[in-house]
Amino acid sequence: MHSLLALLLLLLPWRSSAVEGDGFCSIPQSITETRSRPLYWKVTNPTLSPSHLQDLPGFTRSVYKRDHAVITPESYVFSPLPDWVNTLGAYLITPAMGAHFVMYLAKMQVKSKSALPPQDVERFLFVVQGSAVLKNDSGISHELPVDSYAYLPANYKHSLESDDTVTVVIFERRYVSLENHYPEPVIGSTEKQPLLETPGEVFELRKLLPASAPYDFNIHIMDFQPGEFLNVKEVHYNQHGLLLLEGQGIYRLGDSWYPVQAGDTIWMAPFVPQWYAALGKTPTRYLLYKDVNRSPL
Ligand SMILES: *[C@@H]1O[C@H](CO)[C@@H](O)[C@H](O)[C@H]1NC(C)=O
């Protein structure tokens, strides 16, 4: 028995160092490295894979400036959403940046349930992953799978519930009312929305909300093939919250040019010069908040 244990202890260090090179009692990695690789070998053999660049200590593509922000997934910080059940949220755009709306990701877990937005605040939600059930106060429920969405007018009682994991992107803002105009709840699905005319532009556009006066914002879904770009270098009074759903490209914001990819969030303040080119090998799709139908005064 004892001799067997001794034999095991004797063999163990050899085995682990042969397999992974960093086990208990194994030869320190620095020594093996200098033996097999020349000094400063990383200078002549640099790591060019983008995934390795993003693993650099302290590295992030996120930026936050006066008139725009790019918030990338390695910077997302999730914490429990107030009054929601079993849900973690990451607020990505808030009025603290200068926005008049919030944009956040909600990660709903098993047996989760939403809370209502504050008084007089309207809500738009879009399912990014999984499938949730939207219920109103009469107990009427709708299944919302990926790519479907709902608009809930201010003070409209509802709840979003799920028995499984669901990820939802949510926009909320204080509703700007207009005399004799009352928005209705909207439930829809992206692929059921018609493609709209985009004179002078090549991208494909869908609007998820009615373009009529009761609605003080809209959500656009924009599709680009690789190589397509915005014709107009836009500068306008509207503000934007953008979630890149698919693809990659370059977003110009002010004097800065940002490589962006699916999962990234962008905040655009009024009047920031903005432009996008879809690059890479896959189409780009992004979802875009835009305030509309109200005087800026
Ligand atoms: C719930 O939704 C149904 C169907 O859209 C609607 O007829 C009903 O009025 C809603 N209930 C409330 C309390 O808004």
The ligand as a Tripos MOL2 file, in Angstrom:
@<TRIPOS>MOLECULE
LIG
   14    14     1     0     0
SMALL
NO_CHARGES

@<TRIPOS>ATOM
      1 C1        -55.3120   43.4720  -22.6360 C.3       1 LIG1
      2 O1        -55.1120   43.1600  -24.0110 O.3       1 LIG1
      3 C2        -56.3150   42.9230  -24.7150 C.3       1 LIG1
      4 C3        -55.9460   42.4500  -26.1080 C.3       1 LIG1
      5 O2        -55.0470   43.3200  -26.7220 O.3       1 LIG1
      6 C4        -57.1870   44.1750  -24.7010 C.3       1 LIG1
      7 O3        -58.4140   43.9390  -25.3870 O.3       1 LIG1
      8 C5        -57.4570   44.5690  -23.2570 C.3       1 LIG1
      9 O4        -58.1780   45.7800  -23.2190 O.3       1 LIG1
     10 C6        -56.1630   44.7210  -22.4900 C.3       1 LIG1
     11 N1        -56.4410   44.9990  -21.0970 N.am      1 LIG1
     12 C7        -56.0750   46.1250  -20.4760 C.2       1 LIG1
     13 C8        -56.3950   46.2330  -19.0280 C.3       1 LIG1
     14 O5        -55.4940   47.0290  -21.0610 O.2       1 LIG1
@<TRIPOS>BOND
     1     1     2 1
     2     1    10 1
     3     2     3 1
     4     3     4 1
     5     3     6 1
     6     4     5 1
     7     6     7 1
     8     6     8 1
     9     8     9 1
    10     8    10 1
    11    10    11 1
    12    11    12 1
    13    12    13 1
    14    12    14 2
@<TRIPOS>SUBSTRUCTURE
     1 LIG1         1 GROUP 0 **** ****
